[in-house]
Amino acid sequence: MCIGIPMRVMQVEGSTAWCEGMGERRRVDTLLLGPQAPGTWLLVFLDSAREVLSEAEARRTVEALQAVQQVMQGGHNVDHLFADLVDREPELPAFLRPPSTPVTGD
């Protein structure tokens, strides 16, 4: 299974960047996204940047990956790693919600 991890650009070298995240430092191919400034958060799969993330998105992704790791090691208390989801009702994405106004055909 390939899991993307959030990594922060530390140094740019042409079409690659040295990135750090989840306790690792890697040289990441940025050709799919173009040049990225130091400090930018990227979602990295197999040493290739696939998406630019906000700092908040990167933090939530790291927390979710930490929860998976804890559960795989037998842990059960991971609610604190999903603070944005605990104690709230789930919502359907906008594209799955029923239309608020019926659409009529001509």
N, C-alpha and C positions, 0 to 999 in steps of 0.2 A: 504494500500500500504506500502511496506517495502522499505525504502530508506537508502542506506548505507551512513555513514558519516565518513569523515577522522578523525582519532584520533591518537595522538602521545603517544607512550609508555613512561610512566614516571617511572614505577617500575615493576619488574618482580617477580611473586610469583608462581613458579612451572609452571603449564600449563595455568596460567592466568596472566594477566598484568593489572595494573592500568593505564588507558589511559585518556587523556584529549583532547577535541576538541569541537568546536561549543558551548563553554561555559558550557560544562558538564564534569564531571569526572565519569568514569565507570570502573567496573571490567569486563574485556573482556577475553573470552575463546580464547586461541591461539592454541588449539589442531590441527586445520586444517593446520596451517602454521608452527608449531613448535616454539621453543623458539625464541623470538625476543629481540634484545638489546634495552635498553632505548634510546630514540631519534628516533626510527623507526616510520614511519607513516604507519598506517593500515587503510584499508577500513572496517568498522564495520557495520554489519547487526545484529540487535537483540542481541547485546552484544556478538557477535562471530566475530572474525577477519576472513575475507575471502580473502584478497589480501594485499600484501605489496605495498605501494605507494612511489614514489619519493616525495620530498618536493614540487616540481613544480606541480605534479599531485594532491597532496593534496590541494594546494592553488587553483588550477583551479576548483576542485570539490567544495570546500568551497564557492568560488565565484558564481558558478552555483546554489548552494543551496540557497545562499543569494538572488540571482535574482528571484528564484521561490518564496521565501518567500515575497519579495517585490511586485511581481506581484499579489500574492494571497491577499495582503493587498491593492490592487488598484494602486500600483505604475506602471509607464510606462517607466521610464528612467533607463534601466538596461544595456545599451551598455557598460558602463565602467567595468561591471563585466564579460564581454566576450572580453576582450582586445585581446586575441589570435585569435578571430574569426572576429572581426569587420574590415571592409575595406580590406578583402581579398577574393579571389574567392574560393568557396568550391572545394575540391578535393575528387575524389573517392578513397576509400581504395585500396591498391595494388591488392587485390584478386578480385576486381570488374573491374579493368582496362583491356582493350583489350590487348592481347599479342602483344609485339612489333615486334616479328618475328613469322610469321605463322608456325604452327607445321604441319609437313607433316608425313603421315603414311607410313609405309614400306609394 
